[in-house]
């Protein structure tokens, strides 16, 4: 499990090329960029920059919560990432951070 800093360091590597989206089953099913790996890691990056998981932001609305929480962790995205980002691990770790933060 990654720390919030490790998650942030990982998602900052994204160049938004979109290669990760092609094999993603939830991106295919939802036809919405927020539900693809690129959208999820962009949401995560923004949330961390806004202070989520660091005591500054403690609630998420449905438009942010659902895309992150619906990741299946199949890691198909990882196999396509030219930057070698551990996308599935970062999303999974951030899910845990969300749950710990919201259950406090």
FIKEMI-95795 format. One record per atom (N, C-alpha, C): residue number from 1; residue in one letter; atom name; x, y, z. Coordinates in nm, 3 decimals. Layout:
% residues N
{atom NUM; A; CA; {X; Y; Z}} ...
***
This chain:
% residues 104
{atom 1; X; N; {0.085; -0.118; 0.000}} {atom 1; X; CA; {0.000; 0.000; 0.000}} {atom 1; X; C; {0.090; 0.125; 0.000}} {atom 2; X; N; {0.058; 0.217; -0.088}} {atom 2; X; CA; {0.136; 0.340; -0.100}} {atom 2; X; C; {0.086; 0.446; -0.001}} {atom 3; X; N; {0.178; 0.530; 0.043}} {atom 3; X; CA; {0.140; 0.646; 0.123}} {atom 3; X; C; {0.084; 0.754; 0.030}} {atom 4; X; N; {0.027; 0.857; 0.088}} {atom 4; X; CA; {-0.027; 0.965; 0.006}} {atom 4; X; C; {0.082; 1.030; -0.078}} {atom 5; X; N; {0.202; 1.042; -0.022}} {atom 5; X; CA; {0.314; 1.100; -0.097}} {atom 5; X; C; {0.353; 1.010; -0.213}} {atom 6; X; N; {0.358; 0.880; -0.188}} {atom 6; X; CA; {0.393; 0.785; -0.295}} {atom 6; X; C; {0.287; 0.786; -0.406}} {atom 7; X; N; {0.160; 0.794; -0.367}} {atom 7; X; CA; {0.053; 0.801; -0.467}} {atom 7; X; C; {0.072; 0.928; -0.551}} {atom 8; X; N; {0.096; 1.040; -0.485}} {atom 8; X; CA; {0.113; 1.166; -0.557}} {atom 8; X; C; {0.234; 1.161; -0.651}} {atom 9; X; N; {0.345; 1.108; -0.601}} {atom 9; X; CA; {0.464; 1.096; -0.685}} {atom 9; X; C; {0.436; 1.010; -0.808}} {atom 10; X; N; {0.358; 0.906; -0.790}} {atom 10; X; CA; {0.325; 0.815; -0.901}} {atom 10; X; C; {0.233; 0.884; -1.003}} {atom 11; X; N; {0.126; 0.947; -0.957}} {atom 11; X; CA; {0.031; 1.007; -1.052}} {atom 11; X; C; {0.088; 1.130; -1.123}} {atom 12; X; N; {0.185; 1.195; -1.062}} {atom 12; X; CA; {0.248; 1.311; -1.127}} {atom 12; X; C; {0.330; 1.271; -1.249}} {atom 13; X; N; {0.362; 1.144; -1.263}} {atom 13; X; CA; {0.440; 1.097; -1.378}} {atom 13; X; C; {0.357; 1.092; -1.506}} {atom 14; X; N; {0.226; 1.100; -1.492}} {atom 14; X; CA; {0.136; 1.084; -1.607}} {atom 14; X; C; {0.154; 1.198; -1.707}} {atom 15; X; N; {0.168; 1.159; -1.834}} {atom 15; X; CA; {0.179; 1.256; -1.944}} {atom 15; X; C; {0.047; 1.269; -2.020}} {atom 16; X; N; {-0.058; 1.199; -1.971}} {atom 16; X; CA; {-0.193; 1.204; -2.028}} {atom 16; X; C; {-0.198; 1.159; -2.175}} {atom 17; X; N; {-0.118; 1.058; -2.207}} {atom 17; X; CA; {-0.115; 1.006; -2.344}} {atom 17; X; C; {-0.242; 0.928; -2.378}} {atom 18; X; N; {-0.305; 0.866; -2.277}} {atom 18; X; CA; {-0.429; 0.793; -2.299}} {atom 18; X; C; {-0.415; 0.647; -2.337}} {atom 19; X; N; {-0.293; 0.596; -2.350}} {atom 19; X; CA; {-0.275; 0.455; -2.386}} {atom 19; X; C; {-0.340; 0.362; -2.283}} {atom 20; X; N; {-0.345; 0.404; -2.158}} {atom 20; X; CA; {-0.401; 0.323; -2.051}} {atom 20; X; C; {-0.552; 0.302; -2.066}} {atom 21; X; N; {-0.618; 0.389; -2.140}} {atom 21; X; CA; {-0.764; 0.381; -2.150}} {atom 21; X; C; {-0.815; 0.267; -2.237}} {atom 22; X; N; {-0.739; 0.230; -2.338}} {atom 22; X; CA; {-0.787; 0.130; -2.434}} {atom 22; X; C; {-0.822; -0.005; -2.371}} {atom 23; X; N; {-0.741; -0.057; -2.277}} {atom 23; X; CA; {-0.776; -0.188; -2.220}} {atom 23; X; C; {-0.868; -0.180; -2.098}} {atom 24; X; N; {-0.904; -0.061; -2.052}} {atom 24; X; CA; {-0.979; -0.045; -1.927}} {atom 24; X; C; {-1.126; -0.083; -1.944}} {atom 25; X; N; {-1.173; -0.186; -1.872}} {atom 25; X; CA; {-1.312; -0.229; -1.887}} {atom 25; X; C; {-1.414; -0.126; -1.838}} {atom 26; X; N; {-1.383; -0.051; -1.733}} {atom 26; X; CA; {-1.481; 0.048; -1.686}} {atom 26; X; C; {-1.487; 0.168; -1.779}} {atom 27; X; N; {-1.376; 0.204; -1.839}} {atom 27; X; CA; {-1.378; 0.312; -1.938}} {atom 27; X; C; {-1.464; 0.272; -2.057}} {atom 28; X; N; {-1.448; 0.148; -2.101}} {atom 28; X; CA; {-1.529; 0.098; -2.213}} {atom 28; X; C; {-1.677; 0.096; -2.177}} {atom 29; X; N; {-1.709; 0.052; -2.057}} {atom 29; X; CA; {-1.849; 0.038; -2.015}} {atom 29; X; C; {-1.916; 0.174; -1.992}} {atom 30; X; N; {-1.843; 0.268; -1.937}} {atom 30; X; CA; {-1.903; 0.397; -1.900}} {atom 30; X; C; {-1.894; 0.502; -2.010}} {atom 31; X; N; {-1.801; 0.487; -2.101}} {atom 31; X; CA; {-1.779; 0.587; -2.208}} {atom 31; X; C; {-1.767; 0.728; -2.150}} {atom 32; X; N; {-1.692; 0.737; -2.042}} {atom 32; X; CA; {-1.672; 0.864; -1.973}} {atom 32; X; C; {-1.527; 0.868; -1.927}} {atom 33; X; N; {-1.454; 0.970; -1.966}} {atom 33; X; CA; {-1.310; 0.977; -1.935}} {atom 33; X; C; {-1.281; 0.973; -1.785}} {atom 34; X; N; {-1.372; 1.020; -1.703}} {atom 34; X; CA; {-1.351; 1.015; -1.558}} {atom 34; X; C; {-1.340; 0.872; -1.507}} {atom 35; X; N; {-1.400; 0.778; -1.580}} {atom 35; X; CA; {-1.400; 0.637; -1.539}} {atom 35; X; C; {-1.285; 0.558; -1.602}} {atom 36; X; N; {-1.195; 0.625; -1.667}} {atom 36; X; CA; {-1.076; 0.560; -1.722}} {atom 36; X; C; {-0.956; 0.589; -1.633}} {atom 37; X; N; {-0.848; 0.517; -1.651}} {atom 37; X; CA; {-0.730; 0.536; -1.568}} {atom 37; X; C; {-0.676; 0.680; -1.572}} {atom 38; X; N; {-0.671; 0.737; -1.689}} {atom 38; X; CA; {-0.620; 0.874; -1.703}} {atom 38; X; C; {-0.707; 0.971; -1.624}} {atom 39; X; N; {-0.838; 0.957; -1.634}} {atom 39; X; CA; {-0.928; 1.044; -1.558}} {atom 39; X; C; {-0.915; 1.023; -1.409}} {atom 40; X; N; {-0.903; 0.898; -1.369}} {atom 40; X; CA; {-0.890; 0.868; -1.226}} {atom 40; X; C; {-0.763; 0.927; -1.167}} {atom 41; X; N; {-0.650; 0.908; -1.235}} {atom 41; X; CA; {-0.527; 0.959; -1.176}} {atom 41; X; C; {-0.522; 1.112; -1.180}} {atom 42; X; N; {-0.589; 1.172; -1.277}} {atom 42; X; CA; {-0.599; 1.317; -1.278}} {atom 42; X; C; {-0.684; 1.365; -1.160}} {atom 43; X; N; {-0.796; 1.298; -1.133}} {atom 43; X; CA; {-0.878; 1.331; -1.016}} {atom 43; X; C; {-0.798; 1.316; -0.887}} {atom 44; X; N; {-0.723; 1.207; -0.877}} {atom 44; X; CA; {-0.641; 1.183; -0.758}} {atom 44; X; C; {-0.538; 1.294; -0.740}} {atom 45; X; N; {-0.469; 1.330; -0.848}} {atom 45; X; CA; {-0.368; 1.436; -0.841}} {atom 45; X; C; {-0.431; 1.566; -0.792}} {atom 46; X; N; {-0.545; 1.603; -0.849}} {atom 46; X; CA; {-0.613; 1.726; -0.809}} {atom 46; X; C; {-0.656; 1.720; -0.663}} {atom 47; X; N; {-0.713; 1.608; -0.621}} {atom 47; X; CA; {-0.758; 1.595; -0.482}} {atom 47; X; C; {-0.642; 1.609; -0.384}} {atom 48; X; N; {-0.529; 1.545; -0.415}} {atom 48; X; CA; {-0.413; 1.556; -0.326}} {atom 48; X; C; {-0.363; 1.700; -0.323}} {atom 49; X; N; {-0.358; 1.764; -0.439}} {atom 49; X; CA; {-0.314; 1.904; -0.443}} {atom 49; X; C; {-0.409; 1.996; -0.366}} {atom 50; X; N; {-0.537; 1.958; -0.358}} {atom 50; X; CA; {-0.636; 2.035; -0.282}} {atom 50; X; C; {-0.634; 2.000; -0.133}} {atom 51; X; N; {-0.556; 1.899; -0.094}} {atom 51; X; CA; {-0.540; 1.867; 0.047}} {atom 51; X; C; {-0.612; 1.744; 0.095}} {atom 52; X; N; {-0.675; 1.666; 0.005}} {atom 52; X; CA; {-0.744; 1.545; 0.051}} {atom 52; X; C; {-0.643; 1.446; 0.109}} {atom 53; X; N; {-0.680; 1.386; 0.223}} {atom 53; X; CA; {-0.593; 1.291; 0.291}} {atom 53; X; C; {-0.490; 1.357; 0.379}} {atom 54; X; N; {-0.494; 1.489; 0.382}} {atom 54; X; CA; {-0.399; 1.565; 0.464}} {atom 54; X; C; {-0.473; 1.656; 0.561}} {atom 55; X; N; {-0.600; 1.625; 0.584}} {atom 55; X; CA; {-0.679; 1.698; 0.681}} {atom 55; X; C; {-0.749; 1.822; 0.628}} {atom 56; X; N; {-0.725; 1.861; 0.504}} {atom 56; X; CA; {-0.783; 1.984; 0.451}} {atom 56; X; C; {-0.916; 1.962; 0.381}} {atom 57; X; N; {-0.931; 1.848; 0.319}} {atom 57; X; CA; {-1.052; 1.817; 0.244}} {atom 57; X; C; {-1.096; 1.679; 0.289}} {atom 58; X; N; {-1.217; 1.667; 0.340}} {atom 58; X; CA; {-1.258; 1.540; 0.399}} {atom 58; X; C; {-1.381; 1.478; 0.335}} {atom 59; X; N; {-1.441; 1.546; 0.239}} {atom 59; X; CA; {-1.561; 1.492; 0.174}} {atom 59; X; C; {-1.545; 1.495; 0.023}} {atom 60; X; N; {-1.607; 1.399; -0.041}} {atom 60; X; CA; {-1.605; 1.393; -0.187}} {atom 60; X; C; {-1.748; 1.384; -0.239}} {atom 61; X; N; {-1.775; 1.449; -0.350}} {atom 61; X; CA; {-1.908; 1.435; -0.410}} {atom 61; X; C; {-1.910; 1.312; -0.500}} {atom 62; X; N; {-2.028; 1.274; -0.542}} {atom 62; X; CA; {-2.048; 1.152; -0.623}} {atom 62; X; C; {-1.967; 1.154; -0.752}} {atom 63; X; N; {-1.955; 1.270; -0.816}} {atom 63; X; CA; {-1.883; 1.281; -0.943}} {atom 63; X; C; {-1.735; 1.250; -0.928}} {atom 64; X; N; {-1.681; 1.266; -0.809}} {atom 64; X; CA; {-1.541; 1.236; -0.783}} {atom 64; X; C; {-1.527; 1.097; -0.721}} {atom 65; X; N; {-1.614; 1.066; -0.627}} {atom 65; X; CA; {-1.608; 0.939; -0.554}} {atom 65; X; C; {-1.628; 0.818; -0.645}} {atom 66; X; N; {-1.733; 0.820; -0.725}} {atom 66; X; CA; {-1.767; 0.704; -0.809}} {atom 66; X; C; {-1.658; 0.663; -0.907}} {atom 67; X; N; {-1.601; 0.755; -0.985}} {atom 67; X; CA; {-1.498; 0.710; -1.079}} {atom 67; X; C; {-1.379; 0.641; -1.011}} {atom 68; X; N; {-1.337; 0.693; -0.898}} {atom 68; X; CA; {-1.222; 0.633; -0.830}} {atom 68; X; C; {-1.261; 0.498; -0.770}} {atom 69; X; N; {-1.377; 0.491; -0.709}} {atom 69; X; CA; {-1.417; 0.369; -0.640}} {atom 69; X; C; {-1.459; 0.256; -0.734}} {atom 70; X; N; {-1.487; 0.285; -0.860}} {atom 70; X; CA; {-1.531; 0.180; -0.952}} {atom 70; X; C; {-1.417; 0.112; -1.026}} {atom 71; X; N; {-1.294; 0.150; -0.999}} {atom 71; X; CA; {-1.179; 0.083; -1.061}} {atom 71; X; C; {-1.179; -0.064; -1.017}} {atom 72; X; N; {-1.163; -0.154; -1.113}} {atom 72; X; CA; {-1.167; -0.298; -1.085}} {atom 72; X; C; {-1.032; -0.355; -1.043}} {atom 73; X; N; {-0.927; -0.277; -1.051}} {atom 73; X; CA; {-0.790; -0.321; -1.017}} {atom 73; X; C; {-0.743; -0.438; -1.101}} {atom 74; X; N; {-0.786; -0.443; -1.224}} {atom 74; X; CA; {-0.741; -0.550; -1.314}} {atom 74; X; C; {-0.598; -0.524; -1.361}} {atom 75; X; N; {-0.552; -0.401; -1.350}} {atom 75; X; CA; {-0.417; -0.358; -1.387}} {atom 75; X; C; {-0.388; -0.367; -1.537}} {atom 76; X; N; {-0.492; -0.376; -1.618}} {atom 76; X; CA; {-0.471; -0.374; -1.763}} {atom 76; X; C; {-0.406; -0.243; -1.806}} {atom 77; X; N; {-0.439; -0.136; -1.737}} {atom 77; X; CA; {-0.382; -0.005; -1.768}} {atom 77; X; C; {-0.230; -0.003; -1.748}} {atom 78; X; N; {-0.183; -0.072; -1.645}} {atom 78; X; CA; {-0.039; -0.075; -1.617}} {atom 78; X; C; {0.041; -0.131; -1.733}} {atom 79; X; N; {-0.016; -0.227; -1.802}} {atom 79; X; CA; {0.057; -0.293; -1.911}} {atom 79; X; C; {0.075; -0.202; -2.032}} {atom 80; X; N; {-0.004; -0.096; -2.041}} {atom 80; X; CA; {0.001; -0.007; -2.157}} {atom 80; X; C; {0.071; 0.126; -2.130}} {atom 81; X; N; {0.104; 0.153; -2.005}} {atom 81; X; CA; {0.160; 0.283; -1.969}} {atom 81; X; C; {0.307; 0.294; -2.010}} {atom 82; X; N; {0.340; 0.383; -2.105}} {atom 82; X; CA; {0.479; 0.397; -2.146}} {atom 82; X; C; {0.568; 0.460; -2.038}} {atom 83; X; N; {0.507; 0.528; -1.942}} {atom 83; X; CA; {0.583; 0.589; -1.833}} {atom 83; X; C; {0.607; 0.492; -1.718}} {atom 84; X; N; {0.547; 0.373; -1.725}} {atom 84; X; CA; {0.566; 0.272; -1.621}} {atom 84; X; C; {0.498; 0.306; -1.490}} {atom 85; X; N; {0.394; 0.386; -1.495}} {atom 85; X; CA; {0.322; 0.424; -1.374}} {atom 85; X; C; {0.247; 0.304; -1.319}} {atom 86; X; N; {0.252; 0.286; -1.189}} {atom 86; X; CA; {0.176; 0.180; -1.123}} {atom 86; X; C; {0.035; 0.234; -1.096}} {atom 87; X; N; {-0.041; 0.243; -1.203}} {atom 87; X; CA; {-0.173; 0.307; -1.198}} {atom 87; X; C; {-0.267; 0.234; -1.102}} {atom 88; X; N; {-0.280; 0.104; -1.118}} {atom 88; X; CA; {-0.373; 0.027; -1.035}} {atom 88; X; C; {-0.335; 0.035; -0.888}} {atom 89; X; N; {-0.205; 0.027; -0.857}} {atom 89; X; CA; {-0.161; 0.038; -0.717}} {atom 89; X; C; {-0.192; 0.176; -0.661}} {atom 90; X; N; {-0.170; 0.279; -0.741}} {atom 90; X; CA; {-0.197; 0.416; -0.695}} {atom 90; X; C; {-0.345; 0.436; -0.667}} {atom 91; X; N; {-0.430; 0.386; -0.757}} {atom 91; X; CA; {-0.575; 0.399; -0.738}} {atom 91; X; C; {-0.620; 0.319; -0.617}} {atom 92; X; N; {-0.572; 0.196; -0.604}} {atom 92; X; CA; {-0.609; 0.111; -0.491}} {atom 92; X; C; {-0.566; 0.176; -0.359}} {atom 93; X; N; {-0.445; 0.228; -0.355}} {atom 93; X; CA; {-0.396; 0.294; -0.233}} {atom 93; X; C; {-0.479; 0.417; -0.201}} {atom 94; X; N; {-0.515; 0.494; -0.303}} {atom 94; X; CA; {-0.595; 0.614; -0.279}} {atom 94; X; C; {-0.735; 0.579; -0.232}} {atom 95; X; N; {-0.789; 0.468; -0.281}} {atom 95; X; CA; {-0.920; 0.421; -0.230}} {atom 95; X; C; {-0.912; 0.399; -0.079}} {atom 96; X; N; {-0.805; 0.336; -0.035}} {atom 96; X; CA; {-0.787; 0.312; 0.109}} {atom 96; X; C; {-0.777; 0.443; 0.185}} {atom 97; X; N; {-0.705; 0.538; 0.127}} {atom 97; X; CA; {-0.692; 0.670; 0.191}} {atom 97; X; C; {-0.830; 0.737; 0.200}} {atom 98; X; N; {-0.909; 0.727; 0.093}} {atom 98; X; CA; {-1.045; 0.783; 0.094}} {atom 98; X; C; {-1.126; 0.722; 0.207}} {atom 99; X; N; {-1.127; 0.590; 0.215}} {atom 99; X; CA; {-1.208; 0.523; 0.317}} {atom 99; X; C; {-1.162; 0.557; 0.457}} {atom 100; X; N; {-1.031; 0.558; 0.481}} {atom 100; X; CA; {-0.981; 0.594; 0.614}} {atom 100; X; C; {-1.018; 0.738; 0.649}} {atom 101; X; N; {-1.008; 0.828; 0.554}} {atom 101; X; CA; {-1.039; 0.969; 0.577}} {atom 101; X; C; {-1.187; 0.989; 0.605}} {atom 102; X; N; {-1.270; 0.924; 0.527}} {atom 102; X; CA; {-1.415; 0.944; 0.541}} {atom 102; X; C; {-1.474; 0.872; 0.661}} {atom 103; X; N; {-1.405; 0.772; 0.712}} {atom 103; X; CA; {-1.457; 0.698; 0.828}} {atom 103; X; C; {-1.411; 0.756; 0.960}} {atom 104; X; N; {-1.329; 0.859; 0.956}} {atom 104; X; CA; {-1.281; 0.921; 1.081}} {atom 104; X; C; {-1.390; 0.999; 1.147}} 
***
